[in-house]
């Protein structure tokens, strides 16, 4: 069983910045991908950014150059630095841990609200 706890969401004006953090605990296999997804009202959940344990990152096009993902493998944490935020970034952001031992398995955090508005 894996638990993910997120922090760092909130209300910010357009052009502002926020940093999301997520800490994983429980039975965590070393081969995994950690990342962030988001879901806006009326829309499907979408990938924002992910990073493998070896540091390979992947971003959705709309956040490239504005968001930066990082992780600390020793502490099982992942963070998302979000700069130059836009109203369209407004969503609930979910931390994700994907493991591959015995098949692909996803664990999710409870979600944290990010609202970009003036």
FIDRENKE-368833 format. One record per residue (C-alpha): residue in one letter; x, y, z. Coordinates in steps of 0.2 Angstrom, whole numbers, plus 5000, padded with zeros to 4 digits. Example, Ala and Ser with C-alpha at 12.3 -4.5 7.8 and 13.67 -1.06 7.14 Angstrom:
residues 2
A506249785039
S506849955036
***
This chain:
residues 118
X500050005000
X500650174995
X500150345002
X500450504994
X500250675003
X500250834993
X500451014998
X500751184991
X499151224981
X498251394982
X497651544974
X498851654963
X498651794951
X499151764933
X500951774930
X501251714948
X502151554954
X501751404965
X502651254971
X501851084974
X502650954984
X502150764986
X502850644999
X502650454996
X502650325010
X502350145011
X502949995000
X503850084986
X504749984973
X506350074967
X505850064949
X504550194947
X503950354939
X503250504950
X502350644943
X500850764942
X499250764933
X497850884934
X495950894931
X494951054927
X493051054929
X492250964915
X493850894908
X494750734909
X496250714920
X497850754910
X499750724912
X500650884917
X502450814921
X503250654926
X505050604930
X505850424931
X506950374945
X508450404933
X507950584930
X507050574913
X505650704913
X504150724902
X503050874901
X501350914892
X501651044879
X500651184887
X501751194902
X503551174894
X504651314899
X503551364913
X503451214925
X504951114932
X504750944940
X506050874952
X506150724964
X507250664978
X507350474977
X508050454994
X506550545002
X505250484989
X504650654986
X504250744970
X503950934967
X503251044954
X503851224952
X502551314942
X503051484935
X502151614924
X500451534929
X498951564918
X497051554921
X497051394911
X498151304923
X496751314936
X496351134941
X496551004955
X498250934954
X498650754958
X500250674963
X500550504955
X501750364958
X501850224945
X502650064948
X503049924936
X503449774947
X502149634943
X501249754931
X500849934930
X500050004946
X499550184949
X499450274966
X498650444968
X498650584981
X497050664987
X497350814975
X497750994979
X496751144971
X497751274961
X496751424956
X497451564944
X496451714944
X496551904946
***
